[in-house]
Each structure stands twice: as structure tokens, then as C-alpha cells.
Amino acid sequence: MVCFSAACAVFFSHMTGNITSLWSAQPQVGAEFLALHYPLKLIYIPSPTWANHNKIFPLAGIQIRNYRYYKPSTRGLDFEVIVSCC
């Protein structure tokens, strides 16, 4: 999950542990945290992504939009699409 705002700085500065061992629960916990503490109820999710990501965020009340990050013709990052999506 990518987060660009002052709210992210507050979140990460107070983080004392991590939940990376909870791989399947991590996106859900993140979605619920954002739904409670972040005023904007919108998140951009890369496409393609894991199938559960498209279900977890709407269940937490967060609208999703997709962006493409892979450029098949170059087999690499599609930087132009990434910077233009937001």
C-alpha cells in the first residue's frame, strides 16, 4: 500500500511493531485503519493485483480505482501511466 500524506507520516512515526507475519490479514487491517483515520475514502490499487485486494477495501468503506503499472511491450514499469493516474 502506498500512502502520500501527512497522515502517513503520523502513522509511521507511531508504529512500534509490524504485522507482516499476518500476510492475509495485513491488507484488511490496513483498510480498516484507513477507513477510521483517513478522511479520503479512496485508494488506488495496481492492476494486476491480488484478487482479495479488490474486495477488502470496499468492505471497509473505501472506494477503489485501478491503475496499470506493467507495460508488456517493454516488460517493465509503465511510469507514465502511474504518474498520470492520480
Backbone as a chain_set.jsonl record, in Angstrom:
{"seq": "MVCFSAACAVFFSHMTGNITSLWSAQPQVGAEFLALHYPLKLIYIPSPTWANHNKIFPLAGIQIRNYRYYKPSTRGLDFEVIVSCC", "coords": {"N": [[0.839, -1.159, 0.0], [0.55, 2.19, -0.814], [1.093, 5.391, 0.466], [0.629, 8.809, 0.478], [0.82, 11.384, 2.33], [0.373, 13.715, 5.088], [-0.892, 12.32, 7.071], [0.107, 9.759, 6.777], [2.729, 10.041, 7.621], [2.329, 10.521, 10.318], [1.175, 8.088, 11.067], [3.268, 6.204, 10.509], [5.298, 7.202, 12.152], [4.452, 6.592, 14.684], [4.333, 3.912, 14.773], [5.07, 0.966, 16.349], [5.456, -1.685, 16.069], [5.089, -4.477, 13.806], [2.939, -6.08, 11.4], [3.62, -7.96, 9.573], [3.814, -10.68, 9.603], [1.282, -11.542, 9.414], [0.181, -12.125, 6.759], [-2.209, -12.527, 5.205], [-4.078, -11.056, 6.629], [-3.089, -8.529, 6.723], [-3.696, -6.556, 4.563], [-6.423, -6.168, 5.143], [-6.414, -5.146, 7.771], [-4.998, -2.796, 7.288], [-6.817, -1.515, 5.55], [-9.024, -1.145, 7.24], [-7.868, 0.526, 9.144], [-7.266, 2.816, 7.588], [-9.894, 3.503, 6.831], [-10.95, 4.322, 9.257], [-9.27, 6.428, 10.116], [-8.418, 8.113, 8.059], [-9.388, 10.792, 6.103], [-10.072, 10.79, 3.335], [-11.832, 8.618, 1.384], [-10.791, 6.838, -0.62], [-8.789, 4.782, -2.633], [-6.0, 3.896, -4.629], [-5.37, 1.065, -6.497], [-3.017, -1.214, -7.772], [-3.088, -2.703, -11.048], [-2.327, -5.569, -12.66], [-3.386, -7.132, -9.531], [-3.491, -8.788, -6.317], [-6.313, -10.894, -5.94], [-7.921, -10.628, -3.64], [-7.571, -7.986, -2.778], [-9.259, -6.281, -4.197], [-11.658, -6.726, -2.975], [-11.401, -6.368, -0.215], [-10.97, -3.599, 0.459], [-13.389, -2.16, -0.404], [-15.162, -3.41, 1.397], [-14.393, -2.249, 3.762], [-15.353, 0.236, 3.405], [-14.074, 1.86, 1.611], [-13.563, 3.359, -1.462], [-12.313, 2.038, -4.514], [-9.899, 2.563, -7.085], [-8.347, 1.571, -10.062], [-4.999, 1.264, -11.359], [-2.68, 0.867, -14.01], [0.468, -0.67, -13.952], [2.315, -2.149, -15.236], [4.059, -2.531, -18.239], [3.604, -4.255, -21.003], [4.919, -4.213, -23.521], [7.503, -3.333, -23.025], [8.186, -4.913, -20.992], [8.325, -3.912, -18.414], [8.135, -1.283, -15.944], [5.411, 0.931, -16.221], [5.76, 3.933, -16.174], [4.716, 6.421, -17.012], [1.923, 6.034, -17.017], [1.491, 5.526, -14.326], [2.167, 7.967, -13.002], [0.282, 9.614, -14.137], [-2.191, 8.744, -13.32], [-3.132, 9.694, -10.925]], "CA": [[0.0, 0.0, 0.0], [1.317, 3.421, -0.906], [0.358, 6.464, 1.105], [1.334, 10.076, 0.344], [0.175, 12.492, 3.026], [0.826, 13.942, 6.463], [-1.462, 11.251, 7.887], [1.016, 8.62, 6.695], [3.882, 10.333, 8.475], [1.886, 10.307, 11.701], [1.006, 6.649, 11.254], [4.544, 5.502, 10.544], [6.125, 7.663, 13.26], [3.953, 5.995, 15.915], [4.29, 2.467, 14.617], [6.087, 0.333, 17.195], [5.616, -3.084, 15.683], [4.539, -4.691, 12.468], [2.065, -7.242, 11.268], [3.967, -8.618, 8.314], [3.624, -12.121, 9.702], [-0.129, -11.797, 9.14], [0.095, -11.752, 5.343], [-3.569, -12.432, 4.675], [-4.838, -10.056, 7.379], [-2.464, -7.21, 6.63], [-4.48, -5.576, 3.779], [-7.675, -5.872, 5.826], [-6.094, -4.266, 8.893], [-4.674, -1.508, 6.687], [-8.047, -0.917, 5.035], [-9.831, -0.701, 8.38], [-7.175, 1.667, 9.727], [-7.503, 3.965, 6.713], [-11.308, 3.87, 6.897], [-11.2, 5.004, 10.528], [-8.415, 7.57, 10.427], [-8.031, 8.896, 6.892], [-10.644, 11.388, 5.641], [-10.368, 10.458, 1.944], [-12.238, 7.209, 1.287], [-10.44, 6.41, -1.971], [-7.446, 4.215, -2.723], [-5.613, 3.393, -5.946], [-4.817, -0.289, -6.411], [-2.406, -1.582, -9.046], [-3.7, -3.758, -11.84], [-2.973, -6.596, -11.849], [-3.101, -7.225, -8.105], [-4.072, -9.977, -5.697], [-7.772, -10.855, -6.066], [-8.594, -10.198, -2.412], [-7.458, -6.545, -2.575], [-10.438, -5.63, -4.783], [-12.814, -6.975, -2.108], [-11.133, -5.924, 1.147], [-11.122, -2.16, 0.651], [-14.806, -1.776, -0.388], [-15.785, -3.888, 2.63], [-14.046, -1.287, 4.811], [-15.969, 1.511, 3.062], [-13.144, 2.647, 0.806], [-13.731, 3.196, -2.911], [-11.04, 1.737, -5.178], [-9.65, 2.817, -8.509], [-7.189, 0.794, -10.501], [-4.039, 1.844, -12.295], [-1.797, -0.119, -14.619], [1.874, -0.373, -13.664], [3.178, -3.004, -16.052], [3.995, -2.247, -19.678], [4.004, -5.501, -21.664], [5.828, -4.017, -24.661], [8.877, -3.177, -22.531], [8.343, -5.827, -19.856], [8.778, -3.11, -17.284], [7.258, -0.33, -15.291], [4.765, 1.934, -17.077], [5.876, 5.109, -15.323], [3.82, 7.483, -17.49], [0.571, 5.73, -16.555], [1.468, 5.653, -12.864], [2.161, 9.37, -12.597], [-0.894, 10.304, -14.675], [-3.443, 8.199, -12.764], [-3.567, 10.414, -9.711]], "C": [[0.892, 1.232, 0.0], [0.468, 4.547, -0.341], [1.184, 7.738, 1.049], [0.559, 11.175, 1.064], [0.772, 12.642, 4.41], [0.292, 12.842, 7.38], [-0.556, 10.023, 7.887], [2.222, 8.828, 7.607], [3.532, 10.107, 9.932], [1.773, 8.822, 11.982], [2.345, 5.949, 11.415], [5.431, 5.956, 11.695], [5.693, 7.05, 14.588], [3.91, 4.469, 15.858], [5.417, 1.832, 15.421], [6.307, -1.124, 16.849], [5.113, -3.257, 14.267], [3.705, -5.947, 12.441], [2.384, -8.015, 9.992], [3.834, -10.13, 8.39], [2.173, -12.506, 9.421], [-0.45, -11.451, 7.697], [-1.328, -11.604, 4.858], [-4.392, -11.371, 5.386], [-4.297, -8.647, 7.183], [-3.256, -6.226, 5.771], [-5.789, -5.209, 4.469], [-7.448, -4.923, 6.995], [-5.768, -2.863, 8.37], [-5.906, -0.789, 6.183], [-8.91, -0.382, 6.171], [-9.193, 0.511, 9.056], [-7.427, 2.929, 8.897], [-8.95, 4.441, 6.789], [-11.624, 4.656, 8.168], [-10.474, 6.334, 10.66], [-8.036, 8.465, 9.246], [-9.291, 9.472, 6.262], [-11.033, 11.031, 4.203], [-10.658, 8.968, 1.836], [-12.018, 6.68, -0.124], [-9.009, 5.897, -1.96], [-7.225, 3.731, -4.152], [-4.915, 2.052, -5.751], [-4.22, -0.642, -7.769], [-3.175, -2.703, -9.738], [-2.636, -4.317, -12.774], [-2.555, -6.521, -10.379], [-3.672, -8.537, -7.592], [-5.589, -9.83, -5.709], [-8.459, -10.324, -4.81], [-8.533, -8.689, -2.188], [-8.685, -5.8, -3.108], [-11.693, -5.83, -3.948], [-12.622, -6.371, -0.719], [-11.431, -4.446, 1.347], [-12.58, -1.702, 0.573], [-15.541, -2.259, 0.869], [-15.504, -2.962, 3.809], [-14.635, 0.093, 4.518], [-15.078, 2.426, 2.241], [-13.353, 2.326, -0.667], [-12.361, 2.915, -3.526], [-11.063, 2.204, -6.625], [-8.384, 2.061, -8.856], [-6.286, 1.608, -11.397], [-3.125, 0.727, -12.788], [-0.354, 0.28, -14.312], [2.837, -1.157, -14.546], [2.965, -2.688, -17.523], [4.499, -3.484, -20.426], [5.022, -5.305, -22.786], [7.29, -3.859, -24.226], [9.216, -4.156, -21.415], [8.855, -5.094, -18.614], [7.706, -2.201, -16.745], [6.703, 0.685, -16.286], [4.659, 3.231, -16.274], [4.904, 6.206, -15.738], [2.387, 7.26, -16.995], [0.47, 5.933, -15.039], [1.366, 7.115, -12.441], [0.939, 10.114, -13.119], [-2.198, 9.838, -14.034], [-3.979, 9.02, -11.62], [-3.671, 11.857, -10.057]], "O": [[1.875, 1.296, 0.737], [-0.725, 4.647, -0.63], [2.321, 7.757, 1.519], [-0.282, 11.832, 0.451], [1.57, 11.815, 4.854], [0.947, 12.473, 8.355], [-0.465, 9.322, 8.895], [2.673, 7.901, 8.279], [4.333, 9.568, 10.695], [2.225, 8.349, 13.025], [2.535, 5.181, 12.358], [6.247, 5.17, 12.176], [6.49, 6.994, 15.524], [3.487, 3.822, 16.816], [6.589, 2.132, 15.193], [7.276, -1.727, 17.311], [4.751, -2.284, 13.606], [3.764, -6.772, 13.352], [1.506, -8.65, 9.408], [3.749, -10.796, 7.358], [1.876, -13.682, 9.212], [-1.272, -10.57, 7.441], [-1.635, -10.639, 4.157], [-5.326, -10.831, 4.794], [-4.997, -7.673, 7.457], [-3.478, -5.107, 6.232], [-6.224, -4.06, 4.391], [-8.222, -3.985, 7.184], [-6.209, -1.865, 8.94], [-6.033, 0.421, 6.365], [-9.464, 0.712, 6.07], [-9.898, 1.421, 9.493], [-7.762, 3.981, 9.441], [-9.207, 5.645, 6.81], [-12.469, 5.551, 8.154], [-11.007, 7.272, 11.254], [-7.383, 9.489, 9.445], [-10.193, 8.71, 5.915], [-12.222, 10.978, 3.892], [-9.803, 8.147, 2.169], [-12.934, 6.144, -0.748], [-8.126, 6.502, -1.353], [-8.141, 3.223, -4.799], [-3.993, 1.924, -4.945], [-4.842, -0.399, -8.803], [-3.821, -3.531, -9.096], [-2.101, -3.582, -13.603], [-1.53, -5.936, -10.031], [-4.267, -9.304, -8.35], [-6.095, -8.727, -5.504], [-9.477, -9.638, -4.91], [-9.375, -8.155, -1.467], [-9.1, -4.796, -2.528], [-12.699, -5.164, -4.19], [-13.588, -5.91, -0.11], [-12.088, -4.081, 2.322], [-12.993, -0.909, 1.419], [-16.448, -1.58, 1.351], [-16.293, -2.899, 4.752], [-14.438, 1.024, 5.299], [-15.306, 3.634, 2.184], [-13.324, 1.163, -1.069], [-11.361, 3.494, -3.102], [-12.103, 2.23, -7.283], [-7.472, 1.932, -8.039], [-6.73, 2.517, -12.1], [-2.841, -0.23, -12.067], [-0.004, 1.457, -14.407], [4.03, -0.859, -14.595], [1.831, -2.589, -17.992], [5.705, -3.727, -20.469], [5.898, -6.148, -22.978], [8.205, -4.209, -24.971], [10.354, -4.232, -20.951], [9.701, -5.597, -17.874], [6.524, -2.341, -17.058], [7.446, 1.234, -17.1], [3.592, 3.574, -15.764], [4.322, 6.862, -14.873], [1.717, 8.213, -16.597], [-0.528, 6.455, -14.542], [0.542, 7.451, -11.591], [0.595, 11.164, -12.577], [-3.224, 10.498, -14.202], [-5.186, 9.03, -11.38], [-4.019, 12.673, -9.204]]}, "num_chains": 1, "name": "protein.A"}
